[in-house]
Amino acid sequence: MTTDSQPYRAALEVAVREAISWLDGMPTRSVHPHKDPDEIRDSFHDSLAEVGIPPTEVIERLAQLGEPGLMGKGSGRFFGWVIGGTLPAALGADWLVSAWDQNSRANYLSPTAVTLEEIAGEWLLDLLHLPKDCAVGFPTGGTMANFSGLMCARYKLLKDLGWDVNEKGVNGAPAIQVLVGQDRHVSVDLALRYLGFGLPTVVDDDDEGRIDIAALRKIFESSDVPTILCLQAGNVHSGSFDNFAEAIEIARQHNSWVHVDGAFGLWALASAEFDSITAGLNLADSWATDAHKTLNVPYDCGISIVKDSQVSKGAFTVDAGYLFDYAAPHLQPSDKVVEFSRRARGVPVWAALQSLGRTGVVSLVEGLVHNAQWFAQELLTIPGCQILNDVVFTQVCFAFESDERTLAIGNALMANDSVWISGSHWKGKQVLRISVSNWSTDQEDLETTVAAVRLAGQN
């Protein structure tokens, strides 16, 4: 057995050097990639060699040839989609997780990794003012966090009807209707597809993408089918939050399961500043979020929270002859998410929360929102610019006098490699969308971005 760390040391030293070089250049480099996919493929053009090359050369080749095809998503001037940056402590923890190479399926496989995930879960529940006995799992991202909550919903509703979905599957199972807002995120539909639900029933929403309470009540009153209601904390265009208090009250009258997709908006629960838009959010049965977004940890880290931990255990637990933890009363990580063997995703969450502390998390969330509101005010000073949403969280949607002009300004912005602002189509209009998600965005980044929009508007 090789015990010498030198092969690892040499490769990691090169990786550290190249990573620091990448991070050092972030403030001034183009946010846009310098090469397209075909050009990158040409760079890595060679076929698989008969004889390999040393690990240090592999890492050098990866860094040098790959860099031109990388997008500067860690830049404070990247506002595309809803993509956060990475906090220093979370990045360092993520590297250490890879070096540790632990299997985080059960606590006896890695007491340190699993315990840190448990602590991170306890801290999250405390920060977000959710019930302390919830099951907190760490799936791959927001889609699988939605999947986890909805899988628990399916298990519970069918169990209440006398149908064991784990034993009998979904063929021939009693009907369950799933209600979603018209402007929900596609990851909810994807999770429902994975679970065999097919297309959900769509409830009308308002101009901000919030589910219409009157329409919701009418659907419930016209049907006695067991129901899963999917609500949203943070509309991807407007940043709006559903009326949780009223929607959940209606759902409770019909013994329904309420799931909340809070991919980036669930973090609003950490700050009293957002109490008016989060009222009732803590009353749901399950919640999903993506720690890569608002919390700014590396990719591959969703968070699934289920109020009834025994429902989570029932939905996910399996047994086998070689396992000796399946009958234990204490939930294992594999009792909370769909995966068996996996990396310790919750450790970077622990590191991020440890480095920020309670006040740091609150400041992070509030700072992102204040930056979005600053954008909205400044963009209105540009001739022809219209803000299309109430800026209640981190999203700013804006447009100009016509779709053609909005598209033209969007194209001009894409030609300016100092910033990245996504285009989209919302409520029948071509829009430009700013998502303020990066912890590192500062005033200079804000002013540079508005200046870029102003310049694009002059052309």
C-alpha positions as CSV (number, residue, x, y, z in Angstrom):
1,M,0.0,0.0,0.0
2,T,1.3,3.4,-0.9
3,T,1.5,5.7,2.1
4,D,3.6,8.5,0.6
5,S,1.6,11.7,0.1
6,Q,4.0,13.1,-2.5
7,P,1.9,12.2,-5.5
8,Y,-1.0,14.0,-4.0
9,R,1.1,16.8,-2.7
10,A,2.6,17.7,-6.1
11,A,-0.8,17.6,-7.9
12,L,-2.5,19.6,-5.1
13,E,0.3,22.2,-5.1
14,V,-0.3,22.8,-8.8
15,A,-4.1,22.9,-8.3
16,V,-3.6,25.5,-5.5
17,R,-1.3,27.6,-7.7
18,E,-3.7,27.6,-10.6
19,A,-6.8,28.1,-8.5
20,I,-5.3,31.2,-6.8
21,S,-4.2,32.5,-10.2
22,W,-7.8,32.2,-11.3
23,L,-9.2,33.9,-8.2
24,D,-6.6,36.6,-8.4
25,G,-7.7,37.5,-11.9
26,M,-11.4,37.5,-11.2
27,P,-11.9,41.2,-10.4
28,T,-10.4,42.3,-13.8
29,R,-11.0,39.4,-16.1
30,S,-13.8,39.2,-18.6
31,V,-17.0,37.7,-17.2
32,H,-17.5,36.0,-20.6
33,P,-15.6,33.0,-21.8
34,H,-12.9,33.7,-24.3
35,K,-13.6,30.6,-26.4
36,D,-16.7,28.8,-27.5
37,P,-17.3,25.0,-27.0
38,D,-15.8,24.1,-30.4
39,E,-12.7,26.0,-29.8
40,I,-12.2,24.4,-26.4
41,R,-12.7,21.0,-27.9
42,D,-10.0,21.9,-30.5
43,S,-7.7,22.8,-27.6
44,F,-8.2,19.4,-26.0
45,H,-8.1,17.8,-29.4
46,D,-5.9,14.8,-28.8
47,S,-7.3,11.3,-28.5
48,L,-6.8,9.1,-25.4
49,A,-3.1,8.4,-25.1
50,E,-1.7,4.9,-24.7
51,V,0.5,6.0,-21.9
52,G,-0.6,8.5,-19.3
53,I,1.2,11.7,-18.2
54,P,2.1,12.8,-14.6
55,P,-0.6,14.2,-12.4
56,T,1.0,17.6,-12.2
57,E,1.0,17.9,-16.0
58,V,-2.7,16.8,-16.1
59,I,-3.6,19.6,-13.7
60,E,-1.5,22.2,-15.6
61,R,-3.0,21.2,-18.9
62,L,-6.5,21.3,-17.4
63,A,-6.0,24.8,-16.0
64,Q,-4.2,26.3,-19.0
65,L,-6.4,24.9,-21.8
66,G,-9.6,25.1,-19.8
67,E,-9.4,28.7,-18.6
68,P,-10.4,30.4,-21.9
69,G,-13.7,28.5,-21.8
70,L,-14.6,29.4,-18.2
71,M,-17.3,32.0,-17.3
72,G,-16.5,34.4,-14.5
73,K,-19.4,33.3,-12.4
74,G,-17.5,34.2,-9.2
75,S,-17.3,37.8,-10.4
76,G,-19.2,40.5,-8.5
77,R,-20.5,41.6,-12.0
78,F,-22.1,38.3,-12.9
79,F,-25.9,38.6,-12.5
80,G,-27.1,35.9,-14.8
81,W,-29.7,33.3,-13.8
82,V,-29.6,32.8,-10.0
83,I,-26.1,31.7,-9.4
84,G,-24.1,32.6,-6.3
85,G,-20.4,32.8,-5.8
86,T,-18.4,30.8,-3.3
87,L,-17.4,32.0,0.2
88,P,-13.7,31.4,1.0
89,A,-14.5,29.1,4.0
90,A,-16.9,27.0,1.9
91,L,-14.4,26.6,-0.9
92,G,-11.7,25.5,1.5
93,A,-14.1,23.1,3.2
94,D,-15.1,21.7,-0.2
95,W,-11.5,20.9,-1.1
96,L,-11.0,19.2,2.3
97,V,-14.1,17.1,1.7
98,S,-12.6,15.9,-1.5
99,A,-9.3,15.1,0.2
100,W,-11.0,13.3,3.1
101,D,-13.0,11.2,0.5
102,Q,-15.7,10.2,3.1
103,N,-18.9,8.2,2.4
104,S,-21.6,10.2,4.2
105,R,-24.4,7.7,3.9
106,A,-24.3,6.8,7.6
107,N,-22.7,8.1,10.8
108,Y,-20.6,5.0,11.5
109,L,-19.0,5.4,8.0
110,S,-17.7,8.9,8.9
111,P,-18.5,10.3,12.3
112,T,-16.9,13.6,11.6
113,A,-18.6,14.3,8.2
114,V,-22.1,13.2,9.3
115,T,-21.9,15.0,12.6
116,L,-20.9,18.2,10.9
117,E,-23.9,17.8,8.5
118,E,-26.1,17.3,11.5
119,I,-24.8,20.4,13.2
120,A,-25.2,22.4,9.9
121,G,-28.8,21.2,9.8
122,E,-29.5,22.3,13.3
123,W,-28.0,25.7,12.6
124,L,-30.1,26.1,9.5
125,L,-33.3,25.3,11.3
126,D,-32.4,27.8,14.0
127,L,-31.5,30.5,11.5
128,L,-34.6,30.0,9.4
129,H,-36.9,29.6,12.4
130,L,-38.2,26.2,11.3
131,P,-39.2,23.4,13.7
132,K,-36.1,22.0,15.4
133,D,-37.0,18.3,14.8
134,C,-37.2,18.6,11.0
135,A,-35.1,16.2,8.9
136,V,-32.4,18.1,7.0
137,G,-30.8,16.4,4.0
138,F,-28.2,17.5,1.5
139,P,-29.0,16.3,-2.1
140,T,-27.2,17.5,-5.2
141,G,-29.1,20.8,-5.8
142,G,-32.4,22.6,-5.9
143,T,-34.1,20.1,-8.3
144,M,-33.3,17.1,-6.1
145,A,-34.2,19.1,-3.0
146,N,-37.7,19.6,-4.5
147,F,-37.7,15.9,-5.4
148,S,-36.9,14.9,-1.8
149,G,-39.8,17.0,-0.4
150,L,-42.2,15.8,-3.0
151,M,-41.2,12.2,-2.6
152,C,-42.1,12.5,1.1
153,A,-45.4,14.1,0.2
154,R,-46.2,11.2,-2.1
155,Y,-45.3,8.6,0.5
156,K,-47.3,10.3,3.3
157,L,-50.5,10.9,1.3
158,L,-50.6,7.4,-0.2
159,K,-49.8,5.9,3.2
160,D,-52.8,7.8,4.7
161,L,-54.9,6.1,1.9
162,G,-53.7,2.7,2.8
163,W,-51.3,2.4,-0.1
164,D,-47.6,1.5,0.5
165,V,-45.9,3.1,-2.4
166,N,-42.6,1.5,-1.4
167,E,-44.1,-1.9,-1.8
168,K,-46.7,-1.4,-4.5
169,G,-45.2,1.4,-6.6
170,V,-47.3,4.0,-8.4
171,N,-49.1,1.8,-10.9
172,G,-52.7,1.6,-9.7
173,A,-52.2,3.9,-6.8
174,P,-54.9,6.3,-5.7
175,A,-55.0,9.6,-7.5
176,I,-53.1,12.6,-6.1
177,Q,-53.4,16.0,-7.6
178,V,-50.5,18.4,-7.5
179,L,-51.2,22.2,-7.6
180,V,-48.6,24.6,-8.8
181,G,-48.5,28.3,-9.6
182,Q,-48.4,29.3,-13.2
183,D,-45.0,30.9,-12.8
184,R,-43.3,28.2,-10.8
185,H,-39.8,27.1,-11.5
186,V,-39.3,24.3,-14.0
187,S,-37.4,22.2,-11.4
188,V,-40.7,21.5,-9.7
189,D,-42.1,20.0,-12.9
190,L,-38.9,18.0,-13.4
191,A,-39.1,16.6,-9.9
192,L,-42.8,15.7,-10.4
193,R,-41.9,14.0,-13.7
194,Y,-39.2,11.9,-11.9
195,L,-41.8,10.9,-9.3
196,G,-44.4,9.7,-11.9
197,F,-46.9,12.5,-11.4
198,G,-46.8,13.9,-14.9
199,L,-48.0,17.4,-15.5
200,P,-49.4,19.3,-12.4
201,T,-52.6,21.3,-12.2
202,V,-51.8,24.9,-12.8
203,V,-53.3,27.7,-10.6
204,D,-53.5,31.2,-11.9
205,D,-51.2,33.8,-10.5
206,D,-50.9,37.6,-10.3
207,D,-48.6,40.1,-12.1
208,E,-45.8,39.3,-9.7
209,G,-46.1,35.5,-10.2
210,R,-47.8,34.9,-6.9
211,I,-50.4,32.1,-6.7
212,D,-53.9,33.5,-6.9
213,I,-55.7,32.7,-3.6
214,A,-59.2,32.9,-4.9
215,A,-58.3,30.5,-7.8
216,L,-56.6,28.2,-5.3
217,R,-59.6,28.1,-3.0
218,K,-61.9,27.4,-6.0
219,I,-59.9,24.4,-7.0
220,F,-59.8,23.0,-3.5
221,E,-63.5,23.4,-3.1
222,S,-64.3,21.6,-6.4
223,S,-62.2,18.5,-5.6
224,D,-61.8,16.0,-2.8
225,V,-58.7,14.4,-4.2
226,P,-55.6,14.2,-1.9
227,T,-53.4,17.1,-2.9
228,I,-49.9,18.4,-2.8
229,L,-49.7,22.2,-3.0
230,C,-46.4,23.6,-4.3
231,L,-45.7,27.1,-3.2
232,Q,-42.7,29.4,-4.0
233,A,-40.4,31.5,-2.0
234,G,-38.6,33.7,-4.6
235,N,-40.0,33.8,-8.1
236,V,-37.1,33.5,-10.5
237,H,-38.2,36.7,-12.4
238,S,-39.8,38.9,-9.8
239,G,-38.4,37.5,-6.6
240,S,-41.9,37.5,-5.2
241,F,-43.2,35.2,-2.4
242,D,-46.5,33.4,-2.4
243,N,-49.1,34.3,0.2
244,F,-48.1,31.4,2.5
245,A,-50.4,32.1,5.4
246,E,-53.6,32.1,3.3
247,A,-52.6,29.4,0.9
248,I,-51.5,27.0,3.7
249,E,-54.6,27.7,5.7
250,I,-56.7,26.6,2.7
251,A,-54.5,23.5,2.2
252,R,-54.9,22.5,5.8
253,Q,-58.7,22.6,5.6
254,H,-58.3,19.8,3.0
255,N,-55.6,17.8,4.7
256,S,-53.0,18.5,2.0
257,W,-49.3,18.5,2.0
258,V,-47.6,21.8,1.4
259,H,-44.1,21.9,-0.3
260,V,-42.2,25.2,-0.8
261,D,-39.6,25.7,-3.5
262,G,-37.3,28.2,-1.9
263,A,-34.2,27.7,-4.1
264,F,-32.9,31.2,-3.3
265,G,-35.7,32.8,-1.3
266,L,-35.9,30.5,1.7
267,W,-33.0,32.4,3.2
268,A,-35.3,35.4,3.7
269,L,-36.5,33.7,6.9
270,A,-33.2,34.6,8.5
271,S,-34.0,38.3,8.6
272,A,-36.8,40.1,10.3
273,E,-36.6,42.6,7.5
274,F,-38.6,40.2,5.3
275,D,-41.2,39.1,7.8
276,S,-44.0,40.7,5.7
277,I,-43.3,38.4,2.7
278,T,-42.4,35.3,4.7
279,A,-45.4,35.2,7.0
280,G,-46.7,31.6,7.2
281,L,-43.7,30.2,5.3
282,N,-42.7,28.1,8.4
283,L,-46.0,26.3,8.4
284,A,-45.3,24.1,5.3
285,D,-44.6,20.4,5.4
286,S,-41.4,20.5,3.4
287,W,-39.0,23.1,2.0
288,A,-36.3,23.0,-0.7
289,T,-33.3,25.4,-1.2
290,D,-30.0,25.4,-3.0
291,A,-27.0,26.4,-0.8
292,H,-25.0,27.4,-3.9
293,K,-27.4,30.3,-4.5
294,T,-27.9,32.7,-1.6
295,L,-25.6,31.0,0.9
296,N,-22.7,31.0,-1.7
297,V,-21.2,27.5,-1.2
298,P,-19.8,25.5,-4.1
299,Y,-22.1,23.7,-6.5
300,D,-23.6,20.2,-5.7
301,C,-25.3,21.3,-2.4
302,G,-29.0,21.3,-2.2
303,I,-30.9,21.4,1.1
304,S,-34.1,19.4,1.7
305,I,-36.1,20.0,4.9
306,V,-39.0,17.8,5.9
307,K,-41.1,18.7,9.0
308,D,-42.0,15.1,9.9
309,S,-38.7,13.2,10.2
310,Q,-40.5,9.8,10.4
311,V,-42.1,10.5,7.0
312,S,-38.6,11.2,5.6
313,K,-37.4,7.9,7.1
314,G,-40.3,6.0,5.7
315,A,-39.9,7.5,2.2
316,F,-36.1,6.9,1.9
317,T,-35.0,4.1,4.2
318,V,-34.0,0.7,2.8
319,D,-32.5,-2.3,4.4
320,A,-30.0,-4.9,3.3
321,G,-28.1,-7.7,5.0
322,Y,-24.8,-5.8,5.0
323,L,-26.4,-2.7,6.7
324,F,-26.7,-2.5,10.4
325,D,-28.3,0.9,10.8
326,Y,-31.6,0.6,9.1
327,A,-33.5,-0.3,12.3
328,A,-31.9,2.5,14.4
329,P,-34.2,5.2,15.7
330,H,-31.7,7.9,14.8
331,L,-32.0,9.1,11.2
332,Q,-29.0,8.5,9.0
333,P,-28.2,10.8,6.1
334,S,-29.6,8.2,3.7
335,D,-32.9,8.5,5.4
336,K,-33.2,12.1,4.2
337,V,-32.2,12.1,0.5
338,V,-32.4,9.7,-2.4
339,E,-28.7,8.9,-2.7
340,F,-26.8,6.2,-0.9
341,S,-23.1,6.8,-1.2
342,R,-22.3,10.5,-1.5
343,R,-19.8,13.2,-0.6
344,A,-20.2,15.2,2.6
345,R,-22.1,18.1,1.0
346,G,-23.2,19.6,4.3
347,V,-19.6,20.3,5.4
348,P,-19.2,23.4,3.2
349,V,-22.6,24.5,4.6
350,W,-21.2,24.1,8.1
351,A,-18.1,26.0,7.1
352,A,-20.1,28.9,5.5
353,L,-22.3,29.2,8.6
354,Q,-19.3,29.0,10.9
355,S,-17.5,31.7,9.0
356,L,-20.5,34.0,8.8
357,G,-22.3,33.5,12.1
358,R,-25.9,34.5,12.6
359,T,-25.3,38.2,12.0
360,G,-23.2,37.4,8.9
361,V,-25.9,35.4,7.3
362,V,-28.5,38.1,8.0
363,S,-26.1,40.8,6.5
364,L,-25.4,38.6,3.5
365,V,-29.1,38.2,2.7
366,E,-30.1,41.8,3.4
367,G,-27.1,43.0,1.4
368,L,-28.1,41.1,-1.7
369,V,-31.6,42.5,-1.5
370,H,-30.4,46.1,-0.9
371,N,-28.1,45.8,-3.9
372,A,-31.0,44.7,-6.0
373,Q,-33.1,47.6,-4.8
374,W,-30.2,50.0,-5.6
375,F,-30.1,48.6,-9.1
376,A,-33.8,49.2,-9.6
377,Q,-33.5,52.9,-8.5
378,E,-30.5,53.6,-10.7
379,L,-31.8,51.8,-13.8
380,L,-34.9,54.0,-13.7
381,T,-32.6,57.0,-14.5
382,I,-31.8,55.5,-17.9
383,P,-34.1,56.9,-20.6
384,G,-36.8,54.4,-21.6
385,C,-35.9,51.8,-18.9
386,Q,-38.9,50.3,-17.0
387,I,-38.7,48.1,-13.9
388,L,-41.3,45.4,-14.3
389,N,-41.4,43.9,-10.8
390,D,-41.7,44.9,-7.2
391,V,-38.1,44.4,-6.0
392,V,-38.9,42.6,-2.7
393,F,-35.9,40.3,-2.9
394,T,-32.8,39.7,-5.1
395,Q,-34.4,39.9,-8.6
396,V,-34.7,42.9,-10.9
397,C,-36.6,42.5,-14.2
398,F,-36.4,45.5,-16.6
399,A,-37.2,46.3,-20.2
400,F,-37.3,49.2,-22.6
401,E,-39.9,50.7,-24.9
402,S,-40.3,47.6,-27.1
403,D,-39.2,44.0,-27.3
404,E,-36.9,44.9,-30.2
405,R,-35.2,47.6,-28.2
406,T,-34.8,45.4,-25.1
407,L,-33.3,42.7,-27.3
408,A,-30.9,45.2,-28.9
409,I,-29.7,46.5,-25.5
410,G,-29.4,42.9,-24.3
411,N,-27.2,42.1,-27.3
412,A,-25.1,45.1,-26.7
413,L,-24.6,44.1,-23.1
414,M,-23.5,40.6,-24.2
415,A,-20.9,42.3,-26.3
416,N,-19.6,44.1,-23.2
417,D,-17.6,41.4,-21.5
418,S,-17.3,43.3,-18.2
419,V,-20.8,42.2,-17.0
420,W,-23.3,39.4,-17.5
421,I,-27.0,40.1,-17.5
422,S,-29.4,37.4,-18.6
423,G,-32.2,37.9,-21.1
424,S,-35.6,36.2,-20.5
425,H,-39.3,36.2,-21.5
426,W,-41.7,37.0,-18.8
427,K,-45.4,37.9,-18.7
428,G,-45.5,38.2,-22.5
429,K,-42.5,40.6,-22.7
430,Q,-38.9,40.3,-23.6
431,V,-37.0,41.3,-20.4
432,L,-33.5,41.6,-19.0
433,R,-33.0,40.2,-15.6
434,I,-30.5,40.9,-12.8
435,S,-30.2,38.3,-10.1
436,V,-28.0,39.6,-7.2
437,S,-26.6,36.4,-5.7
438,N,-22.9,36.9,-5.1
439,W,-21.5,37.8,-1.7
440,S,-18.6,39.7,-3.3
441,T,-20.6,42.2,-5.3
442,D,-19.5,45.7,-4.2
443,Q,-20.4,49.2,-5.0
444,E,-17.9,49.4,-7.8
445,D,-19.5,46.3,-9.4
446,L,-22.9,47.9,-9.1
447,E,-21.8,51.2,-10.7
448,T,-19.9,49.4,-13.5
449,T,-23.0,47.4,-14.3
450,V,-25.4,50.3,-14.5
451,A,-22.8,52.2,-16.6
452,A,-22.8,49.3,-19.0
453,V,-26.6,49.3,-19.3
454,R,-26.6,53.1,-19.8
455,L,-24.0,52.8,-22.6
456,A,-25.9,50.0,-24.3
457,G,-29.0,52.2,-24.2
458,Q,-27.2,55.0,-26.0
459,N,-26.3,52.8,-29.0
